[in-house]
Amino acid sequence: MKIAIAIPARYGSSRFPGKPLEKIGGRTMLSRVVSLAQSAIRDIDDAFVFTTTENRDIEKHAKTLDVPCIMTPPSCRTGSDRVLSALRQLNDWPDFVINLQGDAPFTPPSVVKALIKAFKTKDFIEVVTPVHQLIWEDLDRLRDAKKKTPFSGTTAVVNKEGRALWFSKNILPAIRNEEAMREKNKKSPVYQHMGLYGFRTDVLEKFCSLPQSPYEKVEGLEQLRMLENDISIHAVKVKLATGLMQSGIDTPEDLKRAEKMLTKHGDHFA
């Protein structure tokens, strides 16, 4: 079984142009993502990491990180489209590819390993993605962040078998009698989605051939296209340290929060 970690690193973000080259704690976002990806596959045979971009400056930076970079066209609508475009330039396709966005520098390698383990042990998986159950303090932080940047952070609704039922930029579910629930439970009922996916490569090809779906357009979440077309998403529940950023860096405000997080908690991702 051949496994790849693809890191789409787009320069032309409408909300934060050039963000893969922005520095956090003295290191570029892309260098942090490459390092965590390489760490995740260190003990896995027949696995490799590559980056893909539409920008020559990012390509040059990737070369300094000693990681392959495949140029893909600016017309790629999503990170998944960019990964597929890059795969089509390879002579030998992997069986499973993880789309690890170049703006997710605080993803623990253990989370990437959990996706690989799930794919290897569960024959039914088409797409796999991680979710994290928020303690109340982290839910409060997410609510505060959304006051300034309402489209940062995605929540997920998951059934007892681990199948994802829905994703939203709103905080789901709405919580009735929250005060009483806080007294009884340390954790909230909210799962935050971490924006990376593992695809069976034939499913990735199928997904990218589909037109954008109605709810995908409304929320700006490509995973809703999967659910609206009956592509099953298996949600792996992972544990993360309290207070660390659970989502990617979408805006300059997110970057400021990341710097504050490193100052407060220390840089465990260097």
N, C-alpha and C positions, 0 to 999 in steps of 0.2 A: 504494500500500500504506500503510495507516494503522497506526501503532504506538503503543501506550500502555505506560507504566510505572505500575503500580498499587502503592501502598504501604499494605498493611493494617497498621494500628497499633491493636492491641487493648489496652485498659486492663486487662481482667480476667484476666491471666495467673495461673494457680494458683501457679507457682513465683516470680513476680516481678511483682506487681500494679503497674500504672502505669509500667512500664519505658520506654515511648516518651518519657515526660516527664523521665526521669532524665538528669542531666548527666554528660558525659564531657569532661574538659578545658574546662569552662565552657560547653559547648554541649549542648543536648538531643539525645538519640539521634535523635529524629525530624528535627530540623533538619539533622543530618549526612546522614541518608539522603535527604532531599529535595534537598540540595545535590548529592550525588553523582549522583542520577538526572537532575537538570537538566543537569549537566555532560555526562553520557553522550549526551544527545540534542541538544546544542547545535548540531551541524552536520547534523542529520538533518531533512529536510522531513517534514511531516505526522506529527509525533510530539508527544505530550503526556504530562504527569505529573499524577497525582491521588492523593490519600490517601483512605482509607476506614476508618471506626472505628465503634464502638458507644458512644463516650463523648463527652459534650459538652465536657469540658475539653480533650481532644485536638483536637476540632473547632475550638475557639477558638484553640488554639495553632497549628493549621495555617493559620488565617486570618492570623495574624501573620507566617507564612512566605510568604504570598502564593501559596498553592497550593490548588487546589480540594479540598474534603473532602466525601465522600459518606457520609451516615449509613447504617449497615447494622445489622441486628438483632443482639442479643447471642447469639441462637440459632445463628449461623453457627459450625459446628464447627471449621473450619480456615481458614487464610488464603486458600486457593483458593475456598472457599465464599463468603468475604467479598468477594473480587474479583468473582466472578460476580454476586453480589447487587448490587454497585455498577454493573457493566456494564449490568445490566438496567434501570438508571435513566437510561442515556444514550440519546439519540435516534439516535446513529450509532455502531455498534460498530466497534472497530478490527479489523484482520485478525489481529494478533499482539499479545499482551499479556504483559508481564513482571511476574511477581509478586515484588516486591522487599520482603522483610519489613522492618517498621519497627524491628526489633532487630538489623539488620545494618549498623552505621554505618561499618565499615571495608572495605566492598566497593569495590574500585577501579573507577572509571568504565570503565576499559578492559575489565573483565570483562563489564559490561553491554553494551558495544559489541560484544564478541565473540559474545554470544548473538544480537544483532540481525543481525550479519554472517552467522552460520551460518544463520539462518532465511531470509535473503534469497538465499543462494547454494545452499541444499540443498532441493530440492523435496519430499523425502520426510519432512521433519521434522514430527512431531506435537508433541513436547515437547523442549525443549532446556535443559540445566543445566550449570553449570561444575564441574570437578573440578581438583584441584591435587596433583601428585605431591610427596610429602613427602621432603625430605632427612632423614637420620637424626636430626639435632638437633631438627627439628620433630616427628618421630615421638616422640622421647623426651619432648618437651614435652607432646604430646597424651596420652601414657601417664600422665605425672605429673598432668595436669589431671583425668583420669578416675578417679584415686584418690579425689578429693574429690567430683567431680561426674560420675559414670559415664555420665550420659545427655547430656552436652555433647559435641558433635563427632560427625559421621557420616562413615563411610568408604564407598567405592564400589568395585565390581569392574567393570571396563570391558573389552570385547573390542577386538581390533585395528582394527575398523572404527569404533570410537567409540560403540558401543551399550552402554548401561548394563545389566549383568546382575543386579546386586544392590546394595542399600544396607543398612548396619547401624550400630547404635550400638556394637557391638563393633568392634574393629580387625581388618579383613580385608585381605589374607589372613593366616592364621597363618604365621609365617616359620620354616622349618626351617633349621638351620645359619646362623643370623643373623650370627654373628661372622665367618664366612668371606665372607658376602655384603657385609658392611660394608667389608671390606678391598678388595673388587673394584669396588664401585659407590658413587658419591657419593650417589645417591638410593636410597631404600627402594622396595619394590614397592607401597607403600600410597598410595592416592589418597584425599584428603579431599574430601568434598562441600561445596560452598558452597551454602547454603540459598536459592537463588533459581531460578526456573523461567521459561522463556518458553513460552507455549502458543499454538498455533493456537486461535482463540477457539471454534471448533466442537468441538475436542477438550476444551477446558476445560469446556464445557457437558456433554459426554458423561461426562467424569470425575466431575464433581460429582453426576451422576445415579446413580452406582453406589453400592451400600452399602459400608460399611467392610469391608475384606478381612481374612482371618484374621491374616496376618503384619503388616499395618498396625496391628491392635489390639495385637499382641504387642510390637512395637518402637516404636510411636508415630510411625511415619513414613508420611506420606500417599503418598509416591512408590511405596511397595510396592503400594498399590492399583492404580496404573497398571500395574506389571509383572505383577501377578496377573491383570489383565484384558487383557493383550496390547496395551497402549498403549506404543508404542516411545518410549524416552527416549534422545536423542542427547547424549552427554557431551562437552562442549568442554573440552579440556585447556588450562588457562591457567597463567601463571607469576605467582607472588607473591613479594614480598620476604621474605627469611628473617626469622623471629622475629615476624612480624605475626600477629594473630589470624586464623584461617582460618574461624571459625564465628561464628554470631550470639551475642548476649548473652542467655542463658536464665536466669541466676541472679544474685543479688548478688555471688557469688564471681567470676563472669565479669566483672562490672563492675569489681571490684577489679583483676583481671588486665589489663583494658583500660587503666585508669589507670596501672598500672605500665608497660605497653607504651608509652604515650605519653611517660612520663617518660624511658624508656630510649632510645627511637628517635626521639622528636620527633613533633610533630603534623603529619603530611603530609596530613591529611584535613580541615583547617580550611577 
